[in-house]
Amino acid sequence: MSRGRLGLGLVAAAALVLVAAGADRAAPAPDVTVSAATMLTLALQAPRLIDYEGTKVVTVPRQGRTETITAVESHKRPDMVRLEYVSPPDVAGRLIVDDGHASWHYEPSHNVVFEGPTMDAGLFNGGMAQLRRNYRVTALGTDDVIGRPAYLMLLEPNAPGVSRELWIDQATGTVLRTEERDASRGVVLTTYFSRISFSLNLPAAYFQFQAPAGARVVPMFTLSGASPSSDALSRQAGVTALVPPVLPDGYVFTGAAVSRFGTLTSVYLRYSDGENLFSLFEAPAGSIGPTSGRTIQVGAASGRLVDLGYLRVLTWEQGGLRLTAVGTMTADALTAIASHLVGDPEPALVQSVAQAAAVDPATVTELRGEGLTFPEIARAVMLSRAVGTDVPTAVRYLAGGIPGTVLAGQLDMTQAVWKQRVADALDRASSVGPHLTAPNP
């Protein structure tokens, strides 16, 4: 079970405070027999192969103290999950059930159930190629977690962001422990199993939710999958939808939806770099979003930033919309994304990028409708010209959908020539705006 589901995914995590810690540990013993790629493959395959039940602890240092959440987590392959919160008292009794098709979140303090689509938020939400493209993956050796031999692996983002150490069970591939760090604050989140049992053959009925007596059920259903085109989203939702013009390098579009939360219709956009997530929620002004947090300037607008440990939530209003940006990136990067939503009108950017990249504006508009940011469009166009392929193939390569070795072979190009042409193309694309302001360290 991933940190994403334990935090209720990005939708519910925007309203809940997650918590994390870490204990001192001895230096791991080196193990040169297992590569980082093997460790990563084990962790990626484990949820599809293994059933388990255990007690998971999540801790976070906050304002000089450590906050902790404990939950009993059950997983049935490939994608069924049940979480029963045990402590602290203000979350005890909370229940989350996800059967792989739909999910239910019961809040005992209000006797209310939120019912919606599956959360689908695994620890690795991208494939191997995207992870390897956006992260440096290092095998650190072996260690021991709750008496079980584990491989220790480090994921470091190529762009500024959260790094992650993973303790991967040698026998099953299940991630037994994670520690997340950012450059400025050190460890910001730790999750670990204090006990775990495998090979239980859990019954499917255990993952069928039964609402408690008298509970009010609030639907959170996706009305339809959607194109990430701002025009298409606006028509479906009845609001003027905005699409991020720029994101940190490595993030690609993974999904859009027009959703209903009770009687409220809203837009939801989701992006990933293979491990970390960014989501944008858009609804009519005054409707949803946290009102706590510190005040922060977003362009000419005033917003609120809530720091939930590894997860940050930024909310502001503009043009009749309330926007909520949620991500595991730094606060500076999150604010930079928001400032481009405030300050960069879409039609003007289409024209300027088309001119700078010497491409038809209709091509830029079409690629925006597929979820690409403007820097991604510039890179895809420049790369397609440099290596002699079409733009869709360049897009697949840049998103991690096709390895460079494979594409170079298809183009009858040596690796040395391929790497040089890719580097030259990306260098030329770097002069085509817009770009995020570099986050502070």
N, C-alpha and C positions, 0 to 999 in steps of 0.2 A: 504494500500500500504506500502510495507516494505522499510527500509533503503536501501536494496539491489537494488531494482528497481529504487529508486530515485537516486542512484549513478550509474545507468546503469548496475548493476551487476558487477561481478569482472572483466569481460573482458574490458569494457569501463572505469571502475573506475581506472584502471591502468594508464589512460591518463588524467584524470580529477581531479581537486582539490575539494574534498568535504568540506563542512563547517558546524560549530555547536555552542551552547550557553546555557544559562540557567538563569532563573530569580529566585530571592529569593522567597521562599514560606514558608508559615506557616507549622508547624508540622502537619502531617495528623492525623485525628481523628481515634482512634482505632475502628476496626470492627471485633469482634470475631465470627461473624455469618458466614463468608465466608472464606473457606480454600484456601490455596495457590493452591491446585490442581484444585479447582473450577475456580479460576481466570485464571489459565493456560489453562484449557479446553475451557473457553469462548473465549480466544484470538486465540486459535488454530482453533476453528470452525467458527469464524466470517467471514473470507473471502469467505467461501462457502455459507453463508446465507444472507449477507448484501450487498446492493448497496450503494455507497456514492459518494459525490463530495465535495471537500473542498480545502482550501488553506493551504499548508504545508510549514513550515519554517524549514530550516536546518542551524544550526550555529556551528562554531568551533572556539575556541581560537587559534590564530596563531601568534607567535612572538610579543606578547604584545597587540594584537588587536583582534577583533572579526570579522570574515567573515561570511556572510549570503547569502544563496540562498533561493529564494521563488518560489514555483511552484504551479500550480493548478492541483490537482490530482483527477482523476475519476476512480472508480472501479465498475465493473459489475460482479456479482457472476457467476461462481466461480473464474475465473482467468483472466478477461479482465482488462486492465489498460491503461489509457491515462494520460500523464504528459506534461503539457505546462509550460515551465520555464518563469518566469516573470522578475526576477532580480537576480543579478546585470546586468548591460548592456552587459557585455561580454558573458552572457549565455541567455539573453532574446531572445525569439523566438525559442529556442531549443525545439524539440518535440519528445516524445517517445510514441509509440503505441504498445501494446502487446495484441494480440487477444487470447492468450492461446495456440496458435500453432506456430506463428511466431511473430517477433518483428521488428520494424523499428525505427531508431534513426536519426532524421534530425538535421544537424548542419548548421544553417543559415549563419554563417560566411564564410563557404566554399560552400554553396549550394549543399551539398552532403548528401545522405541517405545511412546509413548502414543497410542492410537487413539481418536478420539471424533468427535462431530458437528462440523460446520463452525463456525469461530469467529465468523464474521459480525460483525466489529468494525470497520467502516469509520470513517474519520476523522469523518464526520458521521453519527451513528447515528440521528438524527431527521430529520424533514422540515424544509422551509423555514419553515413556520408556527411550529413549536415553537422553532426556532432564533431567529427574529425576536422571539418572545415572551419568551424567557429571556436573550437577549444583545443588547447594543448592537453593531451591525455598522457599522464605519466603513471607508471607502475611504481609504487613506493615500497612494496614488499608485502609482508604478512603481519598479522596481528591476531588478537584474540578478543572476541566479543561474547559475553555471557557464556564462556567456556567453549565457544565454537571457533574453529580456525577460520580466518577471514583474509581475503586479499585486500590490500589498501591501495586505493587509486586516487589520483588528484585530477580534477578538471579545472583548468584555468582559462577564462575567456580571452580571446585575442583582443576584443574591445574592452573598455572599462566596464567592470561589473563584478558580480559575486563569483568567487571561486568556491569549489566544493571538494571536500575529501569524502570518499565513500568506502565503507567497510563492507565487502561483498562476501557473503557466506560461500566457502569453497565447495560445499556439498550441493547447494541448491541454486546459487546465484542471487538469492534474495539479499537486498541491501539491508543490513542489520543496523547500520549507524551512518549518519551524515553529519558533517560540520560545515557550515557555510560562513564565509568571511568576505568582508569588503576591505578595501585598502585603508580606509580611514578609521574603522571601528573594531577591526579584528573579528572575532567570532560573533555573528549576529543571530545564528540559529543552530541548534543541535537537536536531532531526533535520534532515538535509539530504542531498540527493544530491550526491555528488562527481562522478558521471557518470551519464548516462541516455540511452537510445536508444528511439525510438518506431517504430511501424508495422512491427513485426517479424513479425507473423502467427505467433506462437509455437504450436507443435503442442500439442494437448491431451494427448498422451502424456507430455509433459514434466511434467505435473501429476498423473501417476499414480505413487503412491508404491511403491517396491520396498524391502522391509525388508532391511537388510544381513545377511549370513550370520551365523547364530547369535544374532541379536538376539531378546530376549524382548519379546513384545507384551503391553502392559497395556491392557485396554479401559477407556474412560471414556465410556460410552454413556448417553444419556438414555433412561430406561425409558419415559417418557411425558411429554407436555406436561401441565401441571397447572394447576388453579385456584389463585389466590393465597390462597384461604381456608385459614386455619390448620387447621380441622377436616379438610378434604379432603387437605391435604398430610400431616397426621399419619397419616391412614388409609393413604395410599399408601406412605409411607416407613417406617412403624412406629416413628416417634419423635414426640415432642411438638413440633411445628413452631411457630415464632414468626414473625410478620409485622410489619415496622416500623410502629409507630403514627404516626410523624411523620418527615418528611424535609425537607431544605431546599426552599424554594419553587422551583417549576419542575420538580422531578423527578416523573416519572410511571412507573407500572408498565409494563414492556415484556415480561416473560416469567417463567414459573415452571416448574420441572421437578423431578421426582424422578429422580436420576441414580445410576448405578453406576460406581464407581471400583474396578476389581478386584472384590473381594468386598464392598466397602463401599457401602451405600446411603445417600444423603444428599439434602438439599433444597437447591435453588438458586433464589434470587430475584434478579431484575435490574430496575434502574430507570435512567432516563436523563432528562437535561434537554435532550436534543437534540444535545449535544456531549460532555458528561461523563457518566460512568457510576458507578453504585453497585451492588454485588452483595453478597449475603449467602449464605454457605454454612453449612449446619447438618448435623451428624453426631453420632453417639454420642460422649460424653465420652471423651477419651484417644485419639481416632482420627486426626484430621488437623489441620493448621495449623502455622505456624511456631513455633519455640520460642526464636528469637532476638529481638532488639529490646529496647527499654527497657520496664521495668515501668510500668504505668499503671493507675489505679483506674477501674473500670467499675461504678458503683453500689457495691454491697457486695463485688463480685468484683474479683479482681486479673487484669489482662490484660497483653498485650504488644503494643506498637506498633512496627511496622517501617516506616520511611520510605524509599521507593524512588524518591525524586526527586519527580515529579509524582503518583505513586501511593502511597497509604498503606494498610497492612494492619493491622487490629486483631483480635486473637484473645483469647477468654476462654471460660470454662466456667461454666455455670449449669444447674440442674435436669436434670442428666444429659445435657446437650448441650455440644458444642464448637462455638462460633460463630466464624466468620471474616468480618469485614466488610472489603470492599475498595472504595476509591473515590478519585477525583481531587480531592475536596474537602479543606478544611483538616482538620488533626488534631483541632481543637476540635469541628468539626461532626461528624466521624466518631464521636468519643467521646460527643457529645450524643445521637446516634442510638442508640448502644449502651446508654446509661444509661436510655433509655425502654424498650428491650427488657427490661432488668433490672427496672425499677421500676413499669411500668404494666400491670396485668393487663387483658387484653382485655375480659372481660365488664363490668368496672366502667367502662371507657372507653366502651363502646357505650352504656351507660345514661346516663352523664354528658353525652356529646355529643348524644344523642337529646333529652335534657331541655333542654339549652342551646339547641339549634337548633329545638326544638319540632317534632320529626319522630318518626315511629314507629321504635322500636328495630329492627324488622325491616328497615326501609329502610337504616339504618346498617349492619346486618349484611350485607345484600345488596351494598352498595357496597364494603364491606371485602372481600367475596368476589370483587370485580372488580379488586382491587389498589389501591384508593384508600386514602390515609392519612386520619386523622381531620380534619386541617385541610382537605384536599381535599373531604371530604364536607361539611364546614360551608360551604365556599365554593360548592359546587355547589347545595346546598339553598337558601342565601340568594340566590344569583344567579337560580335558577329562579323564585323568588317575585318578585324585583325586576323581572324583564323579562317575566314571563308565559309562560315556556316550561317544558317538562318537565325533570326532573333529568338524564336521559340526554343531552339536547341541551346542557345546561349543562356536563356532564362533558366532552363533546366539545370545546366551546369552550375550557374551561380547560386541556385537554390539547394545544391547538393544532391540533385536527382540523378546525375550521371557523373562518374569519376572522370577526372582529367586524363588519366591514362587511357581510358576507353575512348573518349572523344578524340584524343590525339591520334590514336590508332585508326579510328574511322576516317580521319582527315589525312592519313598517311603522313604524319608529322612526327619528328623525333621529339623526345621529351625536352631536350634542351631548347629546341626551337619553340615548342609549345609554351614552355614556361616564360620564355622571353616575350613572346607575342602577348600572352595574357598580362604580364607585368606592364608592358607598354600600353595596352588598351586600358587597363585600370588606372594607370597614371594619367592618361588623357581624359578619362571620365571624371577624375577627381576635380577637374577645373569647371565642371558643369554643376551648377547649384540646383536646389538649395542644399545646405549641409548643416548638421547639428553643430552648435558651438561645443568645443571639447569640454567634457565635464571636468570640474575641479577634482584633483586627486584626493 
